[in-house]
């Protein structure tokens, strides 16, 4: 079903008192799983975080085998 998609820029605007919106500040960690291909998902998220300026992306992406409850 077609749905509207909105792009919201994730950037700080310190002159307006708006901070903490950029990806390195916004993302604490990403938990993946359970999934059939956790290694591929982890690599993809680490790459995307690196592209967004997160230098410690390997520490922020975690693979879990625990199902959602």
N, C-alpha and C positions, 0 to 999 in steps of 0.2 A: 504494500500500500504506500503510495507516495506521501512523504511527510516533509514539512519544512525543516531545513537545517540551518542553524545559526552558528557563525564563527565568532567566538569571543576572544579578542586578543589577550593573552596572558602576559601582561607586562605591568611593571610598577609605574606609578605616577606619583613620585614622592612630593612634588610641589602641591599636590592635592591631598596628601596624607594617605595615599593608597599604596601600601607596600605588602610584600609577601605573596604576590600573585604569579611571579615567574616560576617556571618549572623547578629549578633547583631548590627553591624555598617552599614550594607548594607540595611536592611529592616527598613524603618521608620514606615510604617503601611500597613496593608492589609485590603482592603475594600471588603466585601462580599455582593453580592446581585444585584438585587433581585433574590431570589432563593426559591424553595419550602421548603427547610429544612435549614434555616439560623442558627439555634442553633447547629445542628450537624456539619455544616461546620465550625462554629466558634470554637467549642470545638476541632475539628480535627486540625485546624490551630494553636490554642493556644498550643496544645500538641506538635505539630511538632516544633514550635518555642522554647518551653521549652527544648526539646531534643537537639536543636541546640545551647543552651546556652543563650537564651533570657529570662531574669528573669522577665521582665515586659510585658510578652506576652499578658495578658488580656487587657492592655492599648493600644496595637498596633493593635488589631483585632477589626474592626468596621463592624457592619451590616447596610446596607443601603437598603431602599425600592425604591430609585430613579432609574429608568431605564437608561441605557446608551443612550446618545443622540449624 
